Amino acid sequence: MAKHGSNAQAAYELIKKRILEDELPPGAKLREGELVDVLGISRTPIREALRRLHVEGFVSFSPNVGTEVARYSDDDVDEIFALRVDLDGKVARLAALRASEPQREQLNAALDAMVRIPFVPENRERLTALNLEFHLLVGELSGSPRLARMRAGLIELPFVRQTVRTYTDPAWERSLQHHAELVDAVCQHDGDWAQAIATSHVLSVHAWLRRSRAGQVPDTDHRP
């Protein structure tokens, strides 16, 4: 039983990793037989992994299509970000009100780790991971595990997590400024300020994604 459980966990992690790294893009078919050959894991744990990934929004099932990597329509994106506006604001407010001094120092360190790395193509994957770690840490600092888990389920979706890869230099600088201001708000225990900047950040990312998905992001990211 333990081996079966570990195989299901391994299958889950391997498939999720391939989705997040875009080796399995949206719409890619997930056939059990092929996954058995590629991953070297039997069908039963692979089925369990796919069920878990379905619950988390990474894959979709359809009687006529089968199992595939989830696609997200513009309406899906809008709905997810509407939820994030509410959740991120609440999480940031609680983090500002509840974070201890060591936790505030940890958040500062997470920001510094991103600031120190140049925003060049070879660093995009590392910065994507650090950006996710920063946001998950804010959730941890909220002191509300249930709220943090709900929010994590939204920010770990592939199209959200991979936003950093699409940024221009000005867009990344704007994101870092938001992060820095959020850290300041948390360090000053200012819940109103933290909620406002977290909400603004989510709205900014949503606007960027809408433009990016529509192919409207100019190389220089200049405002008209």
C-alpha positions as CSV (number, residue, x, y, z in Angstrom):
1,M,0.0,0.0,0.0
2,A,2.8,2.4,0.9
3,K,4.5,1.7,-2.4
4,H,1.3,2.3,-4.3
5,G,0.8,5.6,-2.5
6,S,4.4,6.7,-3.2
7,N,3.9,5.7,-6.9
8,A,0.8,7.8,-7.1
9,Q,2.6,10.8,-5.6
10,A,5.5,10.3,-7.9
11,A,3.2,10.2,-10.9
12,Y,1.4,13.3,-9.7
13,E,4.6,15.2,-9.3
14,L,6.1,14.1,-12.6
15,I,3.0,15.0,-14.7
16,K,2.5,18.3,-12.9
17,K,6.1,19.2,-13.5
18,R,5.7,18.5,-17.2
19,I,2.6,20.6,-17.4
20,L,4.2,23.5,-15.5
21,E,7.3,23.4,-17.7
22,D,5.0,23.4,-20.8
23,E,6.3,20.0,-21.9
24,L,2.6,19.2,-21.8
25,P,0.8,22.3,-23.2
26,P,-2.9,23.1,-22.8
27,G,-4.9,20.5,-24.8
28,A,-2.2,17.9,-24.8
29,K,-3.7,14.4,-24.6
30,L,-2.8,12.4,-21.5
31,R,-3.1,8.7,-22.4
32,E,-2.6,6.2,-19.6
33,G,-0.7,3.8,-21.8
34,E,1.8,6.5,-23.0
35,L,2.2,7.8,-19.4
36,V,3.0,4.2,-18.2
37,D,5.7,4.0,-20.9
38,V,7.2,7.5,-20.2
39,L,7.0,7.5,-16.4
40,G,7.6,3.8,-15.8
41,I,4.7,3.7,-13.3
42,S,1.7,1.4,-13.5
43,R,-1.8,2.5,-14.6
44,T,-3.5,2.6,-11.2
45,P,-1.3,5.2,-9.5
46,I,-1.4,7.2,-12.8
47,R,-5.2,7.2,-12.7
48,E,-5.0,8.5,-9.1
49,A,-2.5,11.2,-10.1
50,L,-4.8,12.3,-13.0
51,R,-7.8,12.4,-10.7
52,R,-5.9,14.6,-8.3
53,L,-4.7,16.9,-11.1
54,H,-8.3,17.2,-12.3
55,V,-9.5,18.3,-8.9
56,E,-6.7,20.9,-8.8
57,G,-7.6,22.2,-12.3
58,F,-4.5,21.0,-14.2
59,V,-6.3,18.4,-16.4
60,S,-9.8,18.0,-17.7
61,F,-11.9,14.9,-18.6
62,S,-14.4,14.6,-21.4
63,P,-16.2,11.4,-22.6
64,N,-15.7,12.4,-26.2
65,V,-12.1,13.8,-25.9
66,G,-10.6,11.8,-23.0
67,T,-8.1,13.3,-20.6
68,E,-6.1,16.3,-21.6
69,V,-4.2,19.2,-20.1
70,A,-6.7,21.8,-19.1
71,R,-7.4,24.7,-21.4
72,Y,-8.6,28.1,-19.9
73,S,-10.9,30.4,-21.8
74,D,-10.9,34.2,-21.3
75,D,-14.0,33.8,-19.2
76,D,-12.2,31.2,-17.0
77,V,-9.2,33.6,-16.6
78,D,-11.6,36.5,-15.6
79,E,-13.4,34.3,-13.1
80,I,-10.1,33.1,-11.5
81,F,-8.8,36.6,-11.2
82,A,-12.0,37.9,-9.7
83,L,-11.6,35.3,-7.0
84,R,-8.0,36.2,-6.5
85,V,-8.8,39.9,-6.1
86,D,-10.8,38.9,-3.0
87,L,-8.5,36.2,-1.7
88,D,-5.2,38.0,-2.2
89,G,-6.5,41.1,-0.5
90,K,-7.7,39.1,2.5
91,V,-4.4,37.1,2.7
92,A,-2.3,40.2,2.5
93,R,-4.3,42.0,5.2
94,L,-4.0,39.1,7.6
95,A,-0.3,38.7,6.9
96,A,0.3,42.4,7.8
97,L,-1.7,42.0,11.0
98,R,-0.2,38.6,12.1
99,A,3.3,38.3,10.8
100,S,6.0,38.0,13.4
101,E,9.4,39.7,13.2
102,P,11.2,36.6,11.9
103,Q,8.4,36.1,9.3
104,R,8.8,39.7,8.1
105,E,12.5,39.1,7.7
106,Q,11.8,35.9,5.8
107,L,9.5,37.9,3.4
108,N,12.2,40.6,3.0
109,A,14.7,37.8,2.1
110,A,12.2,36.3,-0.5
111,L,12.0,39.8,-2.1
112,D,15.7,40.3,-2.1
113,A,16.3,36.9,-3.8
114,M,14.2,38.1,-6.8
115,V,15.7,41.6,-6.9
116,R,19.3,40.3,-7.0
117,I,18.7,38.1,-10.1
118,P,18.8,39.9,-13.5
119,F,15.7,39.6,-15.6
120,V,17.2,37.9,-18.6
121,P,15.9,34.8,-20.5
122,E,18.2,32.3,-18.8
123,N,16.8,33.4,-15.4
124,R,13.1,33.3,-16.2
125,E,12.5,29.8,-14.8
126,R,14.3,30.6,-11.5
127,L,12.4,33.9,-11.2
128,T,9.1,32.2,-11.9
129,A,9.8,29.8,-9.0
130,L,10.9,32.6,-6.7
131,N,7.8,34.6,-7.6
132,L,5.6,31.7,-6.6
133,E,7.5,31.1,-3.4
134,F,7.0,34.8,-2.5
135,H,3.3,34.6,-3.0
136,L,2.9,31.3,-1.1
137,L,4.9,32.8,1.8
138,V,2.5,35.7,2.0
139,G,-0.2,33.0,2.3
140,E,1.7,31.3,5.1
141,L,2.1,34.5,7.0
142,S,-1.6,35.1,7.0
143,G,-2.0,32.5,9.7
144,S,-5.0,31.0,7.9
145,P,-4.1,27.6,6.4
146,R,-7.6,27.2,4.8
147,L,-7.5,30.6,3.1
148,A,-3.9,30.1,2.1
149,R,-4.7,26.7,0.5
150,M,-7.7,28.2,-1.4
151,R,-5.5,30.9,-2.8
152,A,-2.6,28.6,-3.6
153,G,-4.9,26.5,-5.7
154,L,-5.4,29.6,-8.0
155,I,-1.8,30.9,-8.1
156,E,-0.4,27.5,-8.9
157,L,-2.4,27.1,-12.1
158,P,-0.1,26.9,-15.1
159,F,-1.2,30.0,-16.9
160,V,-0.9,32.1,-13.7
161,R,2.4,30.6,-12.6
162,Q,4.0,31.0,-16.0
163,T,3.1,34.7,-16.3
164,V,6.6,35.8,-15.4
165,R,7.8,34.1,-18.6
166,T,5.8,36.5,-20.7
167,Y,6.8,39.7,-19.0
168,T,8.7,42.5,-20.6
169,D,11.4,44.3,-18.5
170,P,8.9,47.1,-17.6
171,A,6.2,44.6,-16.6
172,W,8.7,42.8,-14.3
173,E,9.9,46.0,-12.7
174,R,6.3,46.9,-12.0
175,S,5.7,43.5,-10.4
176,L,8.8,43.9,-8.2
177,Q,7.6,47.4,-7.1
178,H,4.3,45.9,-6.1
179,H,6.1,43.2,-4.1
180,A,8.4,45.7,-2.4
181,E,5.4,47.8,-1.4
182,L,3.6,44.8,-0.1
183,V,6.6,43.9,2.0
184,D,6.7,47.5,3.4
185,A,3.0,47.2,4.3
186,V,3.5,43.9,6.1
187,C,6.5,45.1,8.0
188,Q,4.5,48.1,9.2
189,H,1.5,45.9,10.2
190,D,-0.7,48.0,7.9
191,G,-3.6,45.7,6.9
192,D,-5.4,48.4,4.8
193,W,-2.2,49.2,2.8
194,A,-1.3,45.5,2.3
195,Q,-4.8,44.7,1.1
196,A,-4.8,47.6,-1.3
197,I,-1.5,46.8,-2.9
198,A,-2.2,43.1,-3.1
199,T,-5.5,43.9,-4.9
200,S,-3.7,46.3,-7.3
201,H,-1.1,43.7,-8.1
202,V,-3.7,41.1,-9.0
203,L,-5.6,43.6,-11.2
204,S,-2.3,44.5,-12.9
205,V,-1.4,40.9,-13.6
206,H,-4.9,40.2,-14.9
207,A,-4.7,43.2,-17.2
208,W,-1.3,42.0,-18.5
209,L,-2.7,38.5,-19.1
210,R,-5.7,39.8,-21.0
211,R,-3.4,41.8,-23.3
212,S,-0.9,39.0,-23.7
213,R,-3.6,36.4,-24.6
214,A,-5.0,38.9,-27.1
215,G,-1.5,39.4,-28.6
216,Q,-1.6,43.1,-27.7
217,V,1.6,43.4,-25.5
218,P,4.1,45.6,-27.3
219,D,7.8,44.7,-26.9
220,T,8.5,47.9,-25.0
221,D,5.3,47.8,-22.9
222,H,4.8,51.5,-23.3
223,R,1.5,53.0,-22.4
224,P,-0.2,55.0,-25.2
